[in-house]
Amino acid sequence: MAAAHSVSLRTVHRVFQAHETTVCDVIRRARRSRCRRDLADPRDASPVRAIGARWGCPRPSEFTRAFRAATGMTPTQFRALVQKRF
């Protein structure tokens, strides 16, 4: 990111700090968002573990823990709830 914008790594971190977040937090939120999107897609029959791995969490237990911490439910519960609505 820093190289793409011709700035130092420290400058990138300062910009994110000014917005009261970190680069890692933004990346985690983006990955969770993509996981939620894929879990909600009725055309995507991929196993939950495959969706987690697709978005950077190759260990199913870690994916489940992080997803539950962020959403209050497991990825399987989320998928069932969202797909039930359709």
C-alpha positions as CSV (number, residue, x, y, z in Angstrom):
1,M,0.0,0.0,0.0
2,A,2.8,2.4,0.9
3,A,4.7,1.7,-2.2
4,A,1.6,2.0,-4.4
5,H,1.1,5.5,-3.1
6,S,4.8,6.4,-2.9
7,V,4.8,7.1,0.8
8,S,6.5,5.5,3.8
9,L,5.0,2.8,5.8
10,R,4.9,5.1,8.8
11,T,2.8,7.6,6.8
12,V,0.3,4.9,6.0
13,H,0.0,4.0,9.7
14,R,-0.3,7.7,10.6
15,V,-3.2,8.2,8.2
16,F,-5.0,5.2,9.6
17,Q,-4.3,6.4,13.2
18,A,-5.8,9.8,12.3
19,H,-9.0,7.9,11.5
20,E,-8.8,6.0,14.8
21,T,-8.2,2.6,13.2
22,T,-5.3,0.5,12.0
23,V,-4.4,-1.1,8.8
24,C,-5.0,-4.6,10.3
25,D,-8.5,-3.6,11.6
26,V,-9.5,-2.4,8.1
27,I,-8.2,-5.6,6.5
28,R,-10.0,-7.7,9.1
29,R,-13.3,-5.8,8.6
30,A,-13.0,-6.2,4.8
31,R,-12.4,-10.0,5.1
32,R,-15.3,-10.4,7.5
33,S,-17.5,-8.5,5.1
34,R,-16.5,-10.8,2.2
35,C,-17.1,-13.9,4.4
36,R,-20.6,-12.7,5.3
37,R,-21.3,-12.0,1.6
38,D,-20.2,-15.5,0.6
39,L,-22.0,-17.2,3.5
40,A,-25.2,-15.3,2.5
41,D,-24.9,-16.3,-1.2
42,P,-27.3,-19.2,-1.8
43,R,-25.4,-20.1,-4.9
44,D,-22.2,-20.6,-2.9
45,A,-22.4,-24.1,-1.5
46,S,-18.7,-24.0,-0.3
47,P,-18.2,-25.4,3.2
48,V,-17.8,-22.8,5.9
49,R,-14.1,-23.8,6.4
50,A,-13.5,-23.2,2.7
51,I,-15.0,-19.7,2.8
52,G,-12.8,-18.8,5.9
53,A,-9.7,-20.1,4.1
54,R,-10.7,-18.2,0.9
55,W,-10.5,-14.9,2.9
56,G,-7.4,-15.5,4.9
57,C,-8.3,-17.7,7.8
58,P,-7.2,-21.3,7.0
59,R,-7.9,-22.7,10.5
60,P,-11.6,-23.4,10.9
61,S,-11.6,-22.9,14.7
62,E,-9.9,-19.5,14.4
63,F,-12.4,-18.5,11.7
64,T,-15.3,-19.5,13.8
65,R,-14.0,-17.8,16.9
66,A,-13.3,-14.5,15.1
67,F,-16.6,-14.6,13.2
68,R,-18.5,-15.2,16.5
69,A,-16.7,-12.4,18.3
70,A,-17.6,-10.0,15.5
71,T,-21.2,-11.0,14.8
72,G,-22.4,-12.9,17.9
73,M,-23.0,-16.1,16.0
74,T,-21.0,-18.8,14.3
75,P,-20.6,-18.8,10.5
76,T,-22.9,-21.8,10.2
77,Q,-25.6,-20.0,12.3
78,F,-25.2,-16.9,10.2
79,R,-25.5,-18.9,6.9
80,A,-28.7,-20.6,8.2
81,L,-30.3,-17.4,9.4
82,V,-29.6,-15.5,6.2
83,Q,-30.6,-18.2,3.8
84,K,-33.8,-18.9,5.8
85,R,-34.9,-15.3,4.9
86,F,-34.7,-16.1,1.1
